[in-house]
Amino acid sequence: MDHTIVLIAKGTDTLAFLLKELRAYFEPYCKVIGFASHEQIPDLSGVSHVFITTRAPELYTIARQAVPETVPITVLNRFFELRKIKALMQIPPGTTVPVMNNSPVTAQEVIQNLLEVKIDHLNYVPFHPGSTFEERFRYAIIMSIPDVPLPPHVEVIDLGFRKISIHDLIDTGRKVGVPIEWERQYLSAFIVEMSELAKMLGTSYAEVQKLNSQLQSTFQAVKDPVIACNEDGLITFINDVAVELFCPHESVVIGKPYTILKEHGLLAPFFEQEGQEDALIAIDQRQFIVSSHSIRRSHEHLGFVCTLKDVTEIQRLRTQLALRGHTATYSFADIKGSSQPLLHAIELSKKMAKNNQTILLTGENGTGKELFAHAIHQHSLRKNGPFVAINCASLPENLLESELFGYEDGAFTGARKGGKPGLFEQADGGTIFLDEIGDISPAIQVKLLRVLQEKQVIRVGGTGILSVDCRVIAATNRNLEDAVRDGAFREDLFYRLAVLPIEIPALRERTSDIPLLIDDHLKQQGIRKSWSPEVMELLLAHDWRGNIRELKNVVDYAITVSEHPVIGIADLPKRLTERIFQKQSAAAAVPLEDERNLDILLGLYQYYLANKPVGRYQLAHTPVLQANGWTESALRNRLKQLEQLGLVRSGTTRQGTSITRDGIEMLRKYGKI
Ligand SMILES: Nc1ncnc2c1ncn2[C@@H]1O[C@H](COP(=O)(O)OP(=O)(O)OP(=O)(O)O)[C@@H](O)[C@H]1O
């Protein structure tokens, strides 16, 4: 936790209430501490942000004395829980109602809040200690505590403590690295509240939205497109960024089906099915990661909130890297790693590079076979000649044939006038890299065999024989020997190709290279981020079926999603953490559904709710754990295991142990909370 947020409040009750709210949103991403204005406030230089609870100038002065000019101090925008407004709506219009608070400023602020959201049918008068309670008052609005004794005939409307505006939470959260996923959950809870208010007031979402200036500013504070739909696919909320992107010409969007949005087909899964994995989509030549979150009230499904994150720039860099001409762009220096299996493959490749024979690179997807092909060419005597690469699986048979061998004028309808040289001709004097060779059809296999044997090509539709001098490097992730045995691949071609076979090791056989690969990938993009030890542990434990390509994708995802210098577990794609957690929970002999583990998490959760850290001794002596025979030392070992799974976090002795968001999620998953 690099950031600290400070709250300075006027009264201790308000302080306790708001601290709890701030902590629920910001921890564990940043530390939140608070002081009542009458307390001795220490020097707070080094903190990220200070919130004060009212506009009262003396509060600002107190805060400014504690922090340097560079630290922003803002007044928390606060608002009552929307459902409490219901009682107010039942008071006859025009009634004079005192609004009670502990000072004239705060009483006026509450009135301001009410008027801002157009609850203006009453005649509000500020009321505070020292004001006189008039006989005619039938109602009184209080904030949790009546600040003066009230006569018995008065109907008291308790608006509770005013909550922190979600706008302030989101805005500050983005500055201190609260992940988007958490922000989205909060937002959807807020939308649930709004939808309930709409129902209560008998109005439509659109009207509530119009009424509620707070909601408007909340959505504008979110700089990425946000769209919410109800379960019938009707748009209930949309912010300006999303309107601009998806429907700039529509004047009314709320209440319309989401199918009015541009490219709605791409969004459809996110508005229709729960549990969609985040996906990359393109709109107006911009790339976005889309994710959706389901809106629920207890078990009732109310719809989805969908957020998009612009990743165009990252994608552009990636495409640039992928665009290669007829030259080899990588050398052995680009192949990162120092593990034994990798060094062995590099050493072998360097030796084989010098000779002119066909090389067959084998290995799983994304292990770096293409990278090796480039490097071998660069290391060979042909390095000044062309390097031509083709993915044999990416083209239909007839196209692949004409790409490889070229065609003559009029060879087929649409053939280019004058014909076209094939890749073998283009690779003359250099190297041709045939990726995914295991996927070529029997007809192409025959033609290829002839080129390899005779070093000659005949263009499609032609008769002339052309001699070519090029070295072939082929690659496959298939087991070609099995394919030969099954009759799917010609044996003679296999032996022609596999003159010099090189096996590229899978990433899980060289996990020690992972930190280096990550660093290198970040460095290439000029990004400086580090990884929390738990994340690194998870990455080392994963089985990386997609190898380095998958690793790079995970890193790209994490750096896109994370707004914090240290990447944490919450920044990893869900499917990865879920897979790892499933695997670990099976392997680690701490089955999560084990009631004993859930009891521990539940115990920690109670302390989390009460906002208190807890030590092992105290935890072991909670009634449930004590009844289950937990000793302090057994608990210590189990907590360590739960910490490895990212479900709890242990701080110093003073900080005690606390449950993490993943731990809370786990309790939810098993229906404990
Ligand atoms: N040792 C390595 N060091 C750095 N980057 C690597 C390494 N190996 C692979 N990569 C990167 O991983 C990605 C996948 O590599 P590459 O395309 O060469 O794999 P491949 O085995 O040819 O995959 P496929 O079989 O799916 O075609 C590329 O972005 C590549 O630059």
The ligand as an SDF file (V2000), in Angstrom:
LIG
                    3D

 31 33  0  0  0  0  0  0  0  0999 V2000
   12.4970  -16.7670  -25.2610 N   0  0  0  0  0  0  0  0  0  0  0  0
   11.7050  -15.7460  -25.5840 C   0  0  0  0  0  0  0  0  0  0  0  0
   12.0450  -14.5180  -25.1970 N   0  0  0  0  0  0  0  0  0  0  0  0
   11.2300  -13.4790  -25.4710 C   0  0  0  0  0  0  0  0  0  0  0  0
   10.0680  -13.5630  -26.1450 N   0  0  0  0  0  0  0  0  0  0  0  0
    9.7180  -14.7650  -26.5740 C   0  0  0  0  0  0  0  0  0  0  0  0
   10.5110  -15.9110  -26.3310 C   0  0  0  0  0  0  0  0  0  0  0  0
    9.9120  -16.9550  -26.9000 N   0  0  0  0  0  0  0  0  0  0  0  0
    8.7800  -16.5000  -27.4480 C   0  0  0  0  0  0  0  0  0  0  0  0
    8.6540  -15.1920  -27.2730 N   0  0  0  0  0  0  0  0  0  0  0  0
    7.5390  -14.3590  -27.6980 C   0  0  0  0  0  0  0  0  0  0  0  0
    6.3520  -15.1190  -27.5140 O   0  0  0  0  0  0  0  0  0  0  0  0
    5.4390  -14.9250  -28.5660 C   0  0  0  0  0  0  0  0  0  0  0  0
    5.1790  -16.2480  -29.2450 C   0  0  0  0  0  0  0  0  0  0  0  0
    6.3440  -16.6790  -29.9000 O   0  0  0  0  0  0  0  0  0  0  0  0
    6.3130  -17.3450  -31.3460 P   0  0  0  0  0  0  0  0  0  0  0  0
    5.2780  -16.7240  -32.2260 O   0  0  0  0  0  0  0  0  0  0  0  0
    7.7040  -17.3800  -31.8320 O   0  0  0  0  0  0  0  0  0  0  0  0
    5.8260  -18.7910  -30.8940 O   0  0  0  0  0  0  0  0  0  0  0  0
    5.4860  -20.0280  -31.7990 P   0  0  0  0  0  0  0  0  0  0  0  0
    6.0230  -21.1980  -31.0900 O   0  0  0  0  0  0  0  0  0  0  0  0
    5.9240  -19.7770  -33.1970 O   0  0  0  0  0  0  0  0  0  0  0  0
    3.9220  -20.0520  -31.7170 O   0  0  0  0  0  0  0  0  0  0  0  0
    2.8670  -20.8020  -32.6930 P   0  0  0  0  0  0  0  0  0  0  0  0
    3.2120  -22.2490  -32.6830 O   0  0  0  0  0  0  0  0  0  0  0  0
    1.5650  -20.5440  -32.0250 O   0  0  0  0  0  0  0  0  0  0  0  0
    3.0100  -20.1550  -34.0270 O   0  0  0  0  0  0  0  0  0  0  0  0
    6.0740  -13.9130  -29.4820 C   0  0  0  0  0  0  0  0  0  0  0  0
    5.5750  -12.6450  -29.1090 O   0  0  0  0  0  0  0  0  0  0  0  0
    7.5430  -14.0220  -29.1760 C   0  0  0  0  0  0  0  0  0  0  0  0
    8.2080  -12.8150  -29.4450 O   0  0  0  0  0  0  0  0  0  0  0  0
  1  2  1  0
  2  3  1  0
  2  7  2  0
  3  4  2  0
  4  5  1  0
  5  6  2  0
  6  7  1  0
  6 10  1  0
  7  8  1  0
  8  9  2  0
  9 10  1  0
 10 11  1  0
 11 12  1  0
 11 30  1  0
 12 13  1  0
 13 14  1  0
 13 28  1  0
 14 15  1  0
 15 16  1  0
 16 17  2  0
 16 18  1  0
 16 19  1  0
 19 20  1  0
 20 21  2  0
 20 22  1  0
 20 23  1  0
 23 24  1  0
 24 25  2  0
 24 26  1  0
 24 27  1  0
 28 29  1  0
 28 30  1  0
 30 31  1  0
M  END
$$$$
